[in-house]
C-alpha cells in the first residue's frame, strides 16, 4: 500500500505547487471576479497534468517487459539526477504563455507543458518500479495477462496521482481566492521548484544506490549486467 500512498503524496505535492496550476486558476478568478472561473479552470489543468504523467507511466510500464529490472532502475535514476541537475542549473522560467481568456484546450495544453517541463512524471518511475505489474488484479485474484495487468496498474497510478493533485490544487485555489489572497506568495512562500529539483536528485541517487546494491548481490554482478546491456545494443 505504501506505493499507492506515495503516488497520492506526490500528487498532493504537485497540487500545493502554484506553478502546477492553482495560481493560474486563482488569477483567472480574480480577473473575472467569479469563483466559478476558478472551479472551471481546475478540471482542464488536472487533465493536462494527468496526460503528462501518463506519458511517463506508459513508457515505464512498457519497458518493464523489455529491459532488465536493474538496468531500468539505473536508467530511471540517471534521468532523475540529470533532469534535477539541469533544472538547478537553468531554473524554472518558462515561455509557456496562455491568456486569462484561455479555453479548455488551452488550459489542458498549458498544464501538460508545465508538468512535463517540471519533470512531474519522472518522480513516479521509482514508485512504479517498486509495484509489481498487475498488482490490483493479483490482490483480487483476477486473471489478466502481464501486459494487461501493467496497463491497468499504470492507469490506476495516473488516476491516484491526478485525483490527489486535483483535490489539493482545488483546496489551495479555494483558500487563496476566498480568504488568504495572493499576498501569501510574497510574504512567506517557499521555493517549491528548488525543493523539487533537490528531491529529484536525492531520489535518483537513492534509486541508483538500490540498483547498485541489487547488482552487487546478484550472481555475476557487473559482468552479468554488461552482458544483459549488450543484448540491447
Secondary structure as a PSIPRED ss2 file (coil, helix, strand):
# PSIPRED VFORMAT (PSIPRED V4.0)

   1 X C   1.000  0.000  0.000
   2 X H   0.000  1.000  0.000
   3 X H   0.000  1.000  0.000
   4 X H   0.000  1.000  0.000
   5 X H   0.000  1.000  0.000
   6 X H   0.000  1.000  0.000
   7 X H   0.000  1.000  0.000
   8 X H   0.000  1.000  0.000
   9 X H   0.000  1.000  0.000
  10 X H   0.000  1.000  0.000
  11 X H   0.000  1.000  0.000
  12 X H   0.000  1.000  0.000
  13 X H   0.000  1.000  0.000
  14 X H   0.000  1.000  0.000
  15 X H   0.000  1.000  0.000
  16 X H   0.000  1.000  0.000
  17 X C   1.000  0.000  0.000
  18 X H   0.000  1.000  0.000
  19 X H   0.000  1.000  0.000
  20 X H   0.000  1.000  0.000
  21 X C   1.000  0.000  0.000
  22 X H   0.000  1.000  0.000
  23 X H   0.000  1.000  0.000
  24 X H   0.000  1.000  0.000
  25 X H   0.000  1.000  0.000
  26 X H   0.000  1.000  0.000
  27 X H   0.000  1.000  0.000
  28 X H   0.000  1.000  0.000
  29 X H   0.000  1.000  0.000
  30 X H   0.000  1.000  0.000
  31 X H   0.000  1.000  0.000
  32 X H   0.000  1.000  0.000
  33 X C   1.000  0.000  0.000
  34 X C   1.000  0.000  0.000
  35 X H   0.000  1.000  0.000
  36 X H   0.000  1.000  0.000
  37 X H   0.000  1.000  0.000
  38 X H   0.000  1.000  0.000
  39 X H   0.000  1.000  0.000
  40 X H   0.000  1.000  0.000
  41 X H   0.000  1.000  0.000
  42 X H   0.000  1.000  0.000
  43 X H   0.000  1.000  0.000
  44 X H   0.000  1.000  0.000
  45 X H   0.000  1.000  0.000
  46 X H   0.000  1.000  0.000
  47 X H   0.000  1.000  0.000
  48 X H   0.000  1.000  0.000
  49 X H   0.000  1.000  0.000
  50 X H   0.000  1.000  0.000
  51 X H   0.000  1.000  0.000
  52 X H   0.000  1.000  0.000
  53 X H   0.000  1.000  0.000
  54 X H   0.000  1.000  0.000
  55 X H   0.000  1.000  0.000
  56 X H   0.000  1.000  0.000
  57 X H   0.000  1.000  0.000
  58 X H   0.000  1.000  0.000
  59 X H   0.000  1.000  0.000
  60 X H   0.000  1.000  0.000
  61 X H   0.000  1.000  0.000
  62 X H   0.000  1.000  0.000
  63 X H   0.000  1.000  0.000
  64 X C   1.000  0.000  0.000
  65 X C   1.000  0.000  0.000
  66 X C   1.000  0.000  0.000
  67 X C   1.000  0.000  0.000
  68 X C   1.000  0.000  0.000
  69 X H   0.000  1.000  0.000
  70 X H   0.000  1.000  0.000
  71 X H   0.000  1.000  0.000
  72 X H   0.000  1.000  0.000
  73 X H   0.000  1.000  0.000
  74 X H   0.000  1.000  0.000
  75 X H   0.000  1.000  0.000
  76 X H   0.000  1.000  0.000
  77 X H   0.000  1.000  0.000
  78 X H   0.000  1.000  0.000
  79 X H   0.000  1.000  0.000
  80 X H   0.000  1.000  0.000
  81 X H   0.000  1.000  0.000
  82 X H   0.000  1.000  0.000
  83 X H   0.000  1.000  0.000
  84 X H   0.000  1.000  0.000
  85 X H   0.000  1.000  0.000
  86 X H   0.000  1.000  0.000
  87 X H   0.000  1.000  0.000
  88 X H   0.000  1.000  0.000
  89 X H   0.000  1.000  0.000
  90 X H   0.000  1.000  0.000
  91 X C   1.000  0.000  0.000
  92 X C   1.000  0.000  0.000
  93 X C   1.000  0.000  0.000
  94 X C   1.000  0.000  0.000
  95 X C   1.000  0.000  0.000
  96 X C   1.000  0.000  0.000
  97 X C   1.000  0.000  0.000
  98 X C   1.000  0.000  0.000
  99 X C   1.000  0.000  0.000
 100 X C   1.000  0.000  0.000
 101 X C   1.000  0.000  0.000
 102 X C   1.000  0.000  0.000
 103 X C   1.000  0.000  0.000
 104 X H   0.000  1.000  0.000
 105 X H   0.000  1.000  0.000
 106 X H   0.000  1.000  0.000
 107 X H   0.000  1.000  0.000
 108 X H   0.000  1.000  0.000
 109 X H   0.000  1.000  0.000
 110 X H   0.000  1.000  0.000
 111 X H   0.000  1.000  0.000
 112 X H   0.000  1.000  0.000
 113 X H   0.000  1.000  0.000
 114 X H   0.000  1.000  0.000
 115 X H   0.000  1.000  0.000
 116 X H   0.000  1.000  0.000
 117 X H   0.000  1.000  0.000
 118 X C   1.000  0.000  0.000
 119 X C   1.000  0.000  0.000
 120 X C   1.000  0.000  0.000
 121 X C   1.000  0.000  0.000
 122 X C   1.000  0.000  0.000
 123 X C   1.000  0.000  0.000
 124 X H   0.000  1.000  0.000
 125 X H   0.000  1.000  0.000
 126 X H   0.000  1.000  0.000
 127 X H   0.000  1.000  0.000
 128 X H   0.000  1.000  0.000
 129 X H   0.000  1.000  0.000
 130 X H   0.000  1.000  0.000
 131 X C   1.000  0.000  0.000
 132 X C   1.000  0.000  0.000
 133 X C   1.000  0.000  0.000
 134 X C   1.000  0.000  0.000
 135 X H   0.000  1.000  0.000
 136 X H   0.000  1.000  0.000
 137 X H   0.000  1.000  0.000
 138 X H   0.000  1.000  0.000
 139 X H   0.000  1.000  0.000
 140 X C   1.000  0.000  0.000
 141 X C   1.000  0.000  0.000
 142 X C   1.000  0.000  0.000
 143 X C   1.000  0.000  0.000
 144 X C   1.000  0.000  0.000
 145 X C   1.000  0.000  0.000
 146 X H   0.000  1.000  0.000
 147 X H   0.000  1.000  0.000
 148 X H   0.000  1.000  0.000
 149 X H   0.000  1.000  0.000
 150 X H   0.000  1.000  0.000
 151 X H   0.000  1.000  0.000
 152 X H   0.000  1.000  0.000
 153 X H   0.000  1.000  0.000
 154 X H   0.000  1.000  0.000
 155 X H   0.000  1.000  0.000
 156 X H   0.000  1.000  0.000
 157 X H   0.000  1.000  0.000
 158 X H   0.000  1.000  0.000
 159 X H   0.000  1.000  0.000
 160 X H   0.000  1.000  0.000
 161 X H   0.000  1.000  0.000
 162 X H   0.000  1.000  0.000
 163 X H   0.000  1.000  0.000
 164 X H   0.000  1.000  0.000
 165 X H   0.000  1.000  0.000
 166 X H   0.000  1.000  0.000
 167 X H   0.000  1.000  0.000
 168 X H   0.000  1.000  0.000
 169 X H   0.000  1.000  0.000
 170 X H   0.000  1.000  0.000
 171 X H   0.000  1.000  0.000
 172 X H   0.000  1.000  0.000
 173 X H   0.000  1.000  0.000
 174 X H   0.000  1.000  0.000
 175 X H   0.000  1.000  0.000
 176 X H   0.000  1.000  0.000
 177 X H   0.000  1.000  0.000
 178 X H   0.000  1.000  0.000
 179 X H   0.000  1.000  0.000
 180 X H   0.000  1.000  0.000
 181 X C   1.000  0.000  0.000
 182 X C   1.000  0.000  0.000
 183 X H   0.000  1.000  0.000
 184 X H   0.000  1.000  0.000
 185 X H   0.000  1.000  0.000
 186 X H   0.000  1.000  0.000
 187 X H   0.000  1.000  0.000
 188 X C   1.000  0.000  0.000
 189 X C   1.000  0.000  0.000
 190 X C   1.000  0.000  0.000
 191 X C   1.000  0.000  0.000
 192 X H   0.000  1.000  0.000
 193 X H   0.000  1.000  0.000
 194 X H   0.000  1.000  0.000
 195 X H   0.000  1.000  0.000
 196 X H   0.000  1.000  0.000
 197 X H   0.000  1.000  0.000
 198 X H   0.000  1.000  0.000
 199 X H   0.000  1.000  0.000
 200 X H   0.000  1.000  0.000
 201 X H   0.000  1.000  0.000
 202 X H   0.000  1.000  0.000
 203 X H   0.000  1.000  0.000
 204 X H   0.000  1.000  0.000
 205 X H   0.000  1.000  0.000
 206 X H   0.000  1.000  0.000
 207 X H   0.000  1.000  0.000
 208 X H   0.000  1.000  0.000
 209 X H   0.000  1.000  0.000
 210 X H   0.000  1.000  0.000
 211 X H   0.000  1.000  0.000
 212 X H   0.000  1.000  0.000
 213 X H   0.000  1.000  0.000
 214 X H   0.000  1.000  0.000
 215 X H   0.000  1.000  0.000
 216 X H   0.000  1.000  0.000
 217 X H   0.000  1.000  0.000
 218 X C   1.000  0.000  0.000
 219 X C   1.000  0.000  0.000
 220 X C   1.000  0.000  0.000
 221 X H   0.000  1.000  0.000
 222 X H   0.000  1.000  0.000
 223 X H   0.000  1.000  0.000
 224 X H   0.000  1.000  0.000
 225 X H   0.000  1.000  0.000
 226 X H   0.000  1.000  0.000
 227 X H   0.000  1.000  0.000
 228 X H   0.000  1.000  0.000
 229 X H   0.000  1.000  0.000
 230 X H   0.000  1.000  0.000
 231 X C   1.000  0.000  0.000
 232 X C   1.000  0.000  0.000
 233 X C   1.000  0.000  0.000
